[in-house]
Amino acid sequence: MFLLFVAGLVLTIIGYVYLSQVIADRRGLLWGLSIFVIPPIAAVYSVAYWKNARPALLAVCAGIIVTVLSVVAGAWPDVISRLES
């Protein structure tokens, strides 16, 4: 279960970085970097430019779903024990 949790987090991070790259390509480097400082900008951009942001947003959503399902399936105690050691 721990590996499923980590895979979900990695997929979420990859999707978010990909979204910042999409924003940087379409709107400029300042826009791409600003989503790391002000995360709601990513949500606003994703809604406004759904066609461009769809693949990255789907990767983020898939990563969140995998992470949540791994926690529901019982990965959380394993995650805590690995972080404490």
N, C-alpha and C positions, 0 to 999 in steps of 0.2 A: 504493500500500500504506500510505503514511503516513496518509492520510485514513481508511482502514479501521481502523487502529490507534487513531486519535483518536476515531472513532465508537464503538468498543468501550469506550474509557475513559469517554466521555461517558455512554453507556448504563448503564455500571456505576455511575457517580456518581449519575445520576438515579434509578436503582433504589434505591440506598442511602439517598438523601435521602427518597424516597417511603416506604421502609420506616420511617425514623425518624418520618415524619409519621403513618403508620399506628399505630405504637407510641404516639406522643404522643396521638393521638386516643382510643385504646382504654385506655391505662393511665395517662396523665398526661404533662405536659410533662417532668418529671424523667426518666421512662423514655425518652422520645424523645431527649432530649439525652445521656443516659448511653451510648447506643450509639456516639456519637462518641468518648467517653473510654474505654469498655471494649467494643470490638467483639464479643467473644464473647457479649455479651448479645443481640445481634441474632440470632445463630445459635440461642441458647436460645429466644428468643421465637418465631422462625420455626418451630421444631419444635413448640413447645407450642401455638401458635396458627396452625397451617398455613392454615386457611381464611381468616383475615384477612390473613396475610402473603404468600399465594401470588403475587398479581400483582407485588408489589415484588420478591420473591425470584426470580421468573422473569426479570424485567428485569435483575437483577444477574447471574444465571447466563448470560443471553444476551449481555450485555456482556463477561463474562469469556471466553466461547467465541469471540466475534468478535475480541477482543484476542489471544487465544492463536493463533487461526487466521491472523491477519495476521502475527504473529511467525514462525510456521512457514512462511508463504508468502514470507518474506523482507523484512518491513518493518523489522526491527530495525536493520540498518545505516543505513537512511534516517532512522530516529528518532534514532540517535546522531549522525549528521552534522548534523541540524537542531538538536539540542540544543547541539552544540559551536559552532555559528555564531551 
